[in-house]
Amino acid sequence: MSRWLPRSLLKLSSCVALTVACSEPDASRPRPPPAPACARHDASVPTPAPNPFTVVRVDPGAPAPLQLAVQACAGLRNRALGGSVYVESDSHDAAWLTELGLVPSATVGPEEFLRSCVAAFPACVRYDYASQRPLLPNILTVAAALGAVPVDGSLNLTCGSTAFDAVAAFQSRNTPALATRYVFDEFAAQTTGLAMLNPGYDQQAADQANPSITRDMRPSLVDYVFSRKLFVVFLVNGCTSGNPERELLGSIVNAGRWPTPLSVFGYNNSWYVLGGYLHEAQTRCLDSRNMGAVASETSNLAFFSTRSPPITESHVVTQNEPEQVSYDPTHTYVAFVVGDGDNLDYIRTTRREWFRQRVAECLSGSAPCPPLTWTISAHLTQLAPDLLRWYYDQSHRTGHDYFTLPPSGHLYAYPSSLAEDAQDRFVTATEADACVLGVSGTVHWDWAGTWHTAEDHFLPKYARAGGPIRGVFPVNVPYLFPTFTWWPADRFFEVLTGADGGRLALFRPREWRGVNNDADRHFLSPRRMADEIAAYPRGTVTWVYLTSDGGLTLENSFLALSQLLPPHVQLVSTDTAARLALAAAPR
C-alpha cells in the first residue's frame, strides 16, 4: 500500500442539502426494522464426529501442473466426503495439524494421491499448461463444474475419459475474454460463486494493461474452487472503463447467477498502481457497484469448510468478558487493533504466529498483559470453523484478547461506494456476522472522496437501537490520504445517531505500520508512539490500527510500547473503547 496525494474534500454545511441520513433522528423518516437477533447455539445438539482424513505431502517447488491437479483432487475428495483430504505443502500447513491435534489416517505423496484420485474421478479435462497459461482460470472452472481432474500432458496420468478437451475447445477462443465468455455461457449454471485467481501475470509490469505471464499460477484456493464449484476469472482489464473486458465482467456479475453484493473469493491483484492494487476490494470495479472481496488466496479451505459444520449461531465462539472499566475524564483510553484479519492467508500464517507469541508473553508473567483486539474474518465461520475456534480458545488463555470485524465488516469493500440496495444488504450481513462472533465493532475502509458519505449516510445505518454494532474504527485506504480533516484537531471520535435514535461511536483513524522512521507518524518507534499517546488530552478515547506491511511486528510495536505508557493511559478492547466513548459523549 502506498500514499497518493489527497484530493481536496469539501464538507457541505447542511445535511439538508444532502440526500443522506443525518445524525439526528428525523420523525418524518420511516424507522428501520429492529436489529436482527442472533439464534443462540443449542449446546445439547451433538456435533457429528469428523471423518478420517489423508494428508498429501507436496513439495512447494513441485511443477505447477502437478500442484494444480493435487489441489483440484483435494477439492473433489472433500466435496465427496467432507474433511477427508488435507494438503501439506509448507510449515504452516503442518503447524495447523499440530495446533488442532489432527492425526491423519494415512500420509501419501502427490503421485500416489493423483493415481487414486483419477480412479475415483475418472473424467479429466485435458489441457496444455505451457501454451494455455492465460486460460488457466477458464480451464479450472470447466473442470470444477464437471467434477473432473485437470490434467496437463506432463503428468502422464491415465484417465477413464476426457470430459473436456481444452486444447481443442479453446483453439479459436484463445484469449481470456473469448474463453471466459464461452465458459460462462456453457458452464456458469453449474457454478455457485465467483473467484479471481491470477494465472501468473507480471504484477509489476510497466504496461499494466498488457502484462506478460512471468510466473507459475499459485495453487492456493484451487481446492476450494473444486469443492464449491466456483467460477474462476481473471481479466486484467475487467475493471478498466471503456475496455471490452469490463463489459464482459459486468455481464457475468449482473447475470443474476449469484446474490449481491457478490463475495469474490481469491484476490484481484491486477493494476498495481503506486504501491497498491487498484481493484483489490472489487467494489468500484463495475458501475453496478455490487461486489466485495473475500481475501482468500490460501490453502486447505476445502478441508476446513467441510470438516466441521459452519458456525451460524451465537455463543458457539465467545468473547472474553469485557473489561470492567468506567469512564474517568482524568484517564486516556486506547484500543490497539491487530489488522489484516480479513486476509485468510494471514490468519493461516503470521497471525497464528503472533497469537502464539502473545499467549506466551501473557502466560510468562514477566510483563503485564493489557487488552489487545484482533481483526478476524467472519467468513471463517463458513470457510474454517476449526481455525476460528482455535483463535477464540487462545484468547481465553490470556483472558485479555478480543476480536472485532475487519475492514469493512462482511466483505473487504468500500461500502459507501456500493449501490444503495447493496448497502442495506451489506449492513444486514455485517450485523449478522457481529452477532455470531460476539463483537460490537467493525473496522471500516472507504475510498477517497466517499468519507463524507460514509459519515453522513452509510455508517448511521449501523446506529440502530438494539443493533450489535456500537463502534466503527476507520482506516485510510487504499492510500494514506488524510481523512476526517473537517473534524477539530482534538476530536478523536464522534457519536452518530440513527433514524430510530440508536447510537454508535465513530473514531478518527490512526495507523501504525512500522517502527523505523520517527519523521513519519505511521512509522514511529515505540518510544515516540508512547509519547504521542501520553500527550493526548485527558479523557481521550481512541484507537491505533497495527498492520505489518511496513515491517511492524507484534514484538517491536505493541509488546514494546505497552511497557512505556504512563499510568494515566489505560489500554482497552475496541468494544470497551466504543462503550467508553458513548459514555463520555453528551446526549
MOSUL-V555274 format. One record per run of one state. SS is the DSSP state (hx for helix, st for strand, lp for the rest). FROM is the first residue (numbers start at 1). TO is the last residue. If there is no record, write none. Layout:
SS/FROM/TO
SS/FROM/TO
//
This chain:
lp/1/14
hx/15/17
lp/18/39
st/40/40
lp/41/53
st/54/57
lp/58/63
hx/64/80
lp/81/84
st/85/88
lp/89/90
hx/91/99
lp/100/105
st/106/109
hx/110/120
lp/121/122
st/123/127
lp/128/132
hx/133/146
lp/147/148
st/149/152
hx/153/155
lp/156/160
st/161/165
hx/166/169
lp/170/175
hx/176/190
lp/191/193
st/194/196
lp/197/200
st/201/201
lp/202/207
hx/208/210
lp/211/212
st/213/213
lp/214/221
hx/222/228
lp/229/230
st/231/233
lp/234/243
hx/244/253
lp/254/261
st/262/266
lp/267/271
st/272/273
lp/274/275
st/276/277
lp/278/290
st/291/295
lp/296/300
hx/301/307
lp/308/313
st/314/314
lp/315/331
st/332/338
lp/339/343
hx/344/348
lp/349/349
hx/350/364
lp/365/371
st/372/375
lp/376/379
hx/380/383
lp/384/384
hx/385/398
lp/399/400
st/401/405
lp/406/411
st/412/412
lp/413/414
hx/415/417
lp/418/419
hx/420/437
lp/438/440
st/441/446
lp/447/450
hx/451/462
lp/463/470
st/471/476
lp/477/492
st/493/497
lp/498/502
st/503/507
lp/508/510
st/511/512
lp/513/520
hx/521/523
lp/524/525
hx/526/534
lp/535/540
st/541/546
lp/547/547
hx/548/550
lp/551/554
hx/555/561
lp/562/568
st/569/572
lp/573/573
hx/574/584
lp/585/587
//
